[in-house]
Amino acid sequence: MRLLVTRPQPDADETARALRALGHEVIVEPMTVINFQPPPDIAFRPAALLFTSRNGVRAAASWPVASTWRDIPVFTVGERTAETARGTGFGDVRAGGGDVVVLAEEIAASLDPYAGRLLHVAGRDRAGDLEGMLAAKGFDTVTVEAYDASAVDTLSESARRALQSGDIDGALFLSRRASAIFARLVDDAGLGAEARRLACFVISDSAAEPLRHLGEVRVAESPTAAGVVALIGR
């Protein structure tokens, strides 16, 4: 199959490599661009670090103060984010079950609310209210928006040509936002009919919703990149 990968970099290249290893051709077409913010002024030592995305880990790991935080407990939303945290030097890393509700429960079961403030390093656009969930359990959590993901304005020329010629068999979507941006861009380009020939492989029911009018949508059994890749070829 020839597949369109809509993740932002550098994660898009990782997914592309996995697909090519399975024998597929890939066009990398990110729907968003990650913009990291300058290091914030953190005036306290967190009792724990909370990450709900790999880009949150990448942002925090680049801060000068992070070199003094390597021993702080780290809680991540899933195993891939945990792997990124370990790879950037954090030692005590605990992977959650894949969503913020489960993550909040695991944090509450592991930490004492009176041990100190927690630091959630996140993006501007994020799913769920981790800070609010933890507040309901007695925790004081500070959320730092360390990056944002800006939407692209148009499809690349190579993607437009491939859609027009019917050279793309399917597309992968790992967030609702990527799905919504793609749906808007193909409509703006007058390629709605061509896009309806695609098989859309998505990470969740939420991510599927903006694509329902385009035709075939398949939802991963597990809300992970690996779960989406596993859909290919079924």
N, C-alpha and C positions, 0 to 999 in steps of 0.2 A: 504494500500500500504506500501511497504518497500522502504524508500527513503534515498538517500545519500545527505547530506548537506555539501557543499564545502566552506562555509564561514570561515574566520579566527575566532579564539576565541577573546573575549568572546561572540561575536555576534552569533556564530554557536549554542551555547547552548540555546540562546534565541529563535532562529528559531526552534530548535529541540523541545523545550517545546511547542511552538505553534502547531507544527505538531502532537506531541503526544496527545495534548489535543483534536485534531480532530480524534484521533483513529489510527494514522499511526505509524508504526515502523520506527526508524531512526538510521542511521549510520552517525556519525559525522566524516567527512573526509576533514579537511581544506586543501586547495591548497596553502595557504601562512601562514607564521608565522610573526606576527607583532613585530618589534624591535623598541623600543622607544629610541630616542637619548638623551644625557645629556641636561639639561636645557641650553638654549642659553643665551648669555649676551645681553639683550634688554636695550639699553641706552635711550629709550624714552617711554613716556606714550602714548599708542595708542589712537587715537580718536575713534576707534572702533575695535573690534575683529571679524575676519571673519573665519568661519569654514565650510569646504566642506566635512567633514567626522566626524563620532563619535570618531574615534581614534585621530583626531586633538584636539578635546575637551578634551579627556582623557589625552593627552600629556600636554596641556597647564595647565590643572587643577592641575597637579602634580608639576608645577614649583613654587618655593618659592614666586616669584613676583606676582603670580596669586592672592594671598590673598589681594593685594592692587588694583586689577582690577575688583572686583565684581560689581562695579557700572558702568563700561564701557559698552556702547551699544554693543550687540553681534548680528551678522547676520549669520544665518546658511542656508545651502543649502536646508534643508527640515525639516519636523516636528520631525522626530526621532532624528536628530542631535540636534534640539532645546530642546527636552526632556532631552537629555544627558547633555546639557549645564545647564539647570535649575537644574538638579539633582546634579550637581557638585558645585552649589552655585552662578552661574551667575544670576543676577536679571533682567536685561533689555535685554530680548532675543526675537529676531524677526525671525520667520521661513520663509524661501523662498519657492519658488514653485517647487523645485525638481531638478533644473539644474543650472549651473553656469551662463548661459546667463540671465535667469530670476533674479538670485541673484544679478548680476551686475546692472541690471535695478533698482531693489528695493533699493540697496545701494545708487545709484545715485539720486534716488527720495527722499531719506531720509536724506542725509548728505550734508554738504557744503564741497567742495573740499579743501577749505582754512582753515578748522577747525583743520587740523593736519593729520599726517600719519596714515594709516590703517595697521593693522597687520593681515596677513593671515597665520594661522597655518595649515599646510598641510602635506601630505605624499610626498615621493619622486616621486612616480608614481601617477598621478592624471589626471582627465579628464578636458579638457578646460583650458584656460589661463585667470584666473580671474584677475590677476595682469595687464595683457595687456588690457583687456576689460575696467578696471577701469582707466588705464592710458589714454585711448582714451577719457575718460570723465573728465579728469583733476585731477584725484586722484593720490596721491603718496602712493603706497602700498608696504610694505615690506613682502616678503614671507619667512617664516621659515619652512624648511623641518624637522619636528619634529619626524618623524618615517619613516621606510620603511617596506615593506612587502616582505620577501624573499620567493621564491618558494620552495616547497618541492621537493625532488629528486625522490621520488617513492611513489607508492600507499602502504598503510598499508596492512599487511597480511590479516586482516579481510576483507578489501574492495576487495582485489584480489580474495579471496575465494568466497565472495558473488557474485561477477561478474561472476566468472567461473561457479558457480552452478546455475546461473539465479535467485538468491534470491533478487535482487534489481529490483524494478519496475521503478524507476525514480530517477532523480537527480536535485538538485536546484543550479542555478548559478546566483550570484548577481553582477558579473563583467565580462567584456570581458577577463581579465587576468586569472581569475579562469577557465573560459571555455577553454582558450588556453592551460593552464597547464594540465587540465584534459585530453584534447584530446591528448596531447603529451604523458602523462603518460600511458594511456591505449594502445596507439600504441607501446610504449617502452616495455610494459608488454605482448605484443602479444594478447591483449584482445579487439581488434577493433571489431571483429564480435560479441562478447558478449555485448559490449557497444552499438552496434546498436539496441539492443532489448530494450534499455531504452527510457522512455519519458523524455526529457530534458525541465525543466521549467526555463525560463531565464527572466532577468530583462529588457532587451532591445534588439533591433535588432542587435546592436553592439556585445552584449554578445552572441547572437545566432550564429554569423558568424562562429567562430571556430568549432562549433558543427554540422553544416549542414550535413557533410558527415556521421555523426553517426546515422542519422535517424530522428525520430519525435522530433521537437523542437516547444515549445509553448512559446510565448512572452507575458509578463504581460501587461495588459492595462495601469497600472500606474507603473512608474519606482521605485518601493519601495519593501521592503521585504514583506510587507503585500500583495502587488499586485502579487508577485510570489506565495505566499502561497495560494492566492485566486484561482490560476489556478488549484490547486490539486483537483481532483475529477470531473473536468468538462468532 
